[in-house]
Amino acid sequence: NYWNAASFPNPSSYLHFSTFQGETSADISFYFKTLTPWGVFLENMGKEDFIKLELKSATEVSFSFDVGNGPVEIVVRSPTPLNDDQWHRVTAERNVKQASLQVDRLPQQIRKAPTEGHTRLELYSQLFVGGAGGQQGFLGCIRSLRMNGVTLDLEERAKVTSGFISGCSGHCTSYGTNCENGGKCLERYHGYSCDCSNTAYDGTFCNKDVGAFFEEGMWLRYNFQAPAINARDSGSRVENSPDQQNSHPDLAQEEIRFSFSTTKAPCILLYISSFTTDFLAVLVKPTGSLQIRYNLGGTREPYNIDVDHRNMANGQPHSVNITRHEKTIILKLDHYPSVSYHLPSSSDTLFNSPKSLFLGKVIETGKIDQEIHKYNTPGFTGCLSRVQFNQIAPLKAALRQTNASAHVHIQGELVESNCGASPLTLSPMSSATDPWHLDHLDSASADFPYNPGQGQAIRNGVNRNSAIIGGVIAVVIFTILCTLVFLIRYMFRHKGTYHTNEAKGAESAESADAAIMNNDPNFTETIDESKKEWLI
């Protein structure tokens, strides 16, 4: 079974089989894939003899054994890493005359057996696939394991072994989606990690924006080719030579992602120059609207994409994603739907010889487009975050020590900040409730009587929110007045009268006490009781 496989989830995981019967000859083959640079594939021990196959490093596979003449080791070295999570084939053979080892299609390594000495491989222990007995075990997947023509049933043995999973899977299969923004999941012995090296983010799950604050006049330049030894500043003539052998290749497609916040316009957010007249610019116009300028040759004027109905210089974070494939450009701003644009039919499709990427301001020798030059003063003031051009993250290279840090040159003090990071909690808005989605003034006036772009009331507009608030206030005042009227009438309904408790017959009685005595029966009974006589 070519796909008979088992995953090894941790370094102490192993499968055991019957002792390998390979006294005079051994023929072993299997496939493996892993993300770790070491681990024992299999091992079988005897009293002194042994046979073992292991990954000694990211580029070395070792076949070692001892038949009584002393340990023998054969190593195949690969020019590229073998822990790339891709399948690699290992074939090891041994007989009384020689031993050999081959990995993939690399040259086979052969070791002759001594003319005299022991020839029989005497093994007694079980065959362990994976690390056992304190060995540095294998973490990854092994399939199609054949020993002397017999296929070992890895799947079946994995099903009955605690902690194993039949088939090829691991931590990244279950949790790989936790690595965000293009981060690569790497298998570890006791879990997994996220590789953020090819992203503009960092953090455990590649979800932390790397950004900075730009003061007026600051700029950052990223050279696509490695700087020459004598290139010390931005005006170096060595950088400007279009004949450099290590120049960046022509691009038929590119992807640009970043977020920013600013309150000052105009300014240049991002500019990519070339050794030719080609360039790409993302800028904020004096009105606060965003513009993207492409010049790939073949046209008299650059191709412009204007987003006039949104004010991007309002101090709020904005996200910009630009993807080009030949003549098709897809632009996505913030949480709004993507919009497609197409370069003119006469335009070229290749961005020829990209040279440098600028952030904040363009400091480039040679001819610069007049519009770019006009918006280049005084420069960008605000925050940029998670800037990425294809696989290049210039801000991250400037703020973190990466392999690309040598390509970065900065003018001014770059202060790390997340003030340009895009908010993660914004929910999409429909065009019916989006105040920036104003296609026509008349149609929008009913729902949005105030136009932020013009700063004045829309004609014939009725502010519905104000009408609702005014109505609520009127109802509350009316209710309070009604309550006050009711209380006043209740308190003063008997005004001008009073009541007395004068006893009846007071007019004809000799005195007030006499009137009370005549009308109170209790009082009469009390007097009667006092007049009784008792005989003893």
Sequence and secondary structure as in RCSB ss.txt:
>XXXX:A:sequence
NYWNAASFPNPSSYLHFSTFQGETSADISFYFKTLTPWGVFLENMGKEDFIKLELKSATEVSFSFDVGNGPVEIV
VRSPTPLNDDQWHRVTAERNVKQASLQVDRLPQQIRKAPTEGHTRLELYSQLFVGGAGGQQGFLGCIRSLRMNGV
TLDLEERAKVTSGFISGCSGHCTSYGTNCENGGKCLERYHGYSCDCSNTAYDGTFCNKDVGAFFEEGMWLRYNFQ
APAINARDSGSRVENSPDQQNSHPDLAQEEIRFSFSTTKAPCILLYISSFTTDFLAVLVKPTGSLQIRYNLGGTR
EPYNIDVDHRNMANGQPHSVNITRHEKTIILKLDHYPSVSYHLPSSSDTLFNSPKSLFLGKVIETGKIDQEIHKY
NTPGFTGCLSRVQFNQIAPLKAALRQTNASAHVHIQGELVESNCGASPLTLSPMSSATDPWHLDHLDSASADFPY
NPGQGQAIRNGVNRNSAIIGGVIAVVIFTILCTLVFLIRYMFRHKGTYHTNEAKGAESAESADAAIMNNDPNFTE
TIDESKKEWLI
>XXXX:A:secstr
 TT EEEE STT EEEES    SS EEEEEEEEESSS EEEEEEE SS EEEEEEEETTEEEEEEESSS  EEEE
EE SS S SSS EEEEEEE SSEEEEEETTS  EEEE  SSS       S EEEE  TT  B  EEEEEEEETTE
E  HHHHHHTSTT EESS  HHHHHGGGS TT EEEEETTEEEEE TTSSEESTTS EE EEEE TT EEEEESS
   TT  STT TTTT TT TT    BSEEEEEEEEEES  SEEEEEEEESSS EEEEEE TTS EEEEEE SSSS
S EEEEETTS   SSS EEEEEEEETTEEEEEETTS  EEEE  TTS S B SEEEEEESS   SS   HHHHHT
TSS   EEEEEEEETTB HHHHHHS  TTGGGEEEES  EE  TT   S      TTT TT  S HHHHHTT  E
ETTTTEE TT   HHHHHHHHHHHHHHHHHHHHHHHHHHHHTTTTT       TTTTTSSSHHHHHHHH HHHHH
HHHHHT     
